[in-house]
Amino acid sequence: MAHALLEARLSEIPGLRDAPAATGGPSLPPRFLRHCDEQTVVGMHAVLRGLAASGRPVEAFARHAVVAAPCHAGRFMAAKSLAGLRQGGAVMVSTHVVPQASLHSIAGAVSVGLGLHGPHIGVSGGPDALAEGLLAAVSLLESGTVGETTGVWLIATAWDAEPPLDAEGTPQTDPLLRGLAMGIETGAEASVTLTLEASDPASATVTGDDIDPAAAIRDLARGLSGCIERGESWSMACTGITGLRFVVRPKAANPAGREAA
């Protein structure tokens, strides 16, 4: 239904915390992202851009589910908390570490910040987060467990390279963080469809060492853009599960059966 990709260096993320929303998108409460994890900041702005691209008011998504699939989110805040605990005791540990550095932080922030009332969950947390997030989103839609809606916002985030940390938990490099937001609905009047299909069983299960999570996010975003702009189909193996793949294709080319747009 809509998608948006946001890429930002670690050094650029502080400026995004209070940055205005994309033109045509909803606004967040003041200082809402001030204490959020970096992946939450980028994921939230990707959703705001996706909402703006949809051309629909945020109220139209009030009952949509939110599925967030980050890769290794919350590590910087957790490292700083452990360093502070060692140096000064419990008083040095921020109370924000629990709500802002967990697997569910991104989904919770999107739900609360935008006033959504559908279920919101975090899935995976590892290098195959994108595929597991897609699988969770499709499963929610297919099972009908998203309440009164037929839609899901999927957010996937990942660093292009995990930065080394010093003794205080401070990153020593300036990696790139990618965040992709996808609005997925059943029966939507959209030009692109997403399906989960059987693939060649000979395709071996992909291990975590073989996965580049940030590249997978980039490739899916390119696949969606190519499908929209040039009518090109694109597919991705479902990492960790042999014999399954996700396919995006122009709606006119989609085979008969259940589909999400």
C-alpha positions, 0 to 999 in steps of 0.5 A: 500500500505504501513504503518508505526507506530512511538511511541515516548515519549515527551522527545524524540521528540526534538531529532526527529526534526533534525533526519535523515529520515528512510533508503530508505526514502526521506530527509526533508529540514534542520531545517524543523521540528524545530518549528513544533508541537510534533504531526507534528514531529511524524506524519512526521517521520511516513510518512517517514518510510511509504515511505521507506517501500513502496519502491517507490520514493517520486515522485511517490506520487506527486499527492496524497492527504494528510489527517491528523487526529490528536487528540488535536494537538497544545495544548502545543504551544497554552498554552505557547502562552496564558501564554506568552500573559498574562505575557508580552503581544503580543510580547511574542507570537510566529508567529509560533503558527498559522501555527504550532498549527492548525488542518491542520498543520500536513497535510500542513507540509507533503505536503510542506516538501515532495513536494506533490501537491494533496489536503491536509486537517486536519480532526476531531481533537478530540478523534474519529480522526482515524475513521473520518480520515479513513472515509475522506480518503475513501470518497476522493478516492470514490468520485474521488475528489483527482485530478489526483491521486488515492491515499491518505496518512492518518496520525493519531496521539494521546497521550496515556494520555494528560499531565497536564500543569503548569502555563507556559504551560509546560507539567509535565509528559512524555506521549507517542505519537503514529503516524500512516501513511497509504498509501491508493490507489484504485486498488493497487497491495497490499496484504491488502485491506481496506473497509467500510462496514455496521455492526450490527445496534445494535452496539451503537454509541461510545461517546468521553468518551469511545474512547482511541485514542492512543489505536485505532491507536495501534490496527489498526497498529497491525491489518495491521501487522497481516493481512500482516504477518499472513493473519488475518482480522481485523475490527474497528467500525466507532466511532460516526456513528452507523452501519459502520465499517472499515475492513482490510483483505488479498486481496484474501479474500476481497468481490467483490466491491470497495476497497482501498489497 
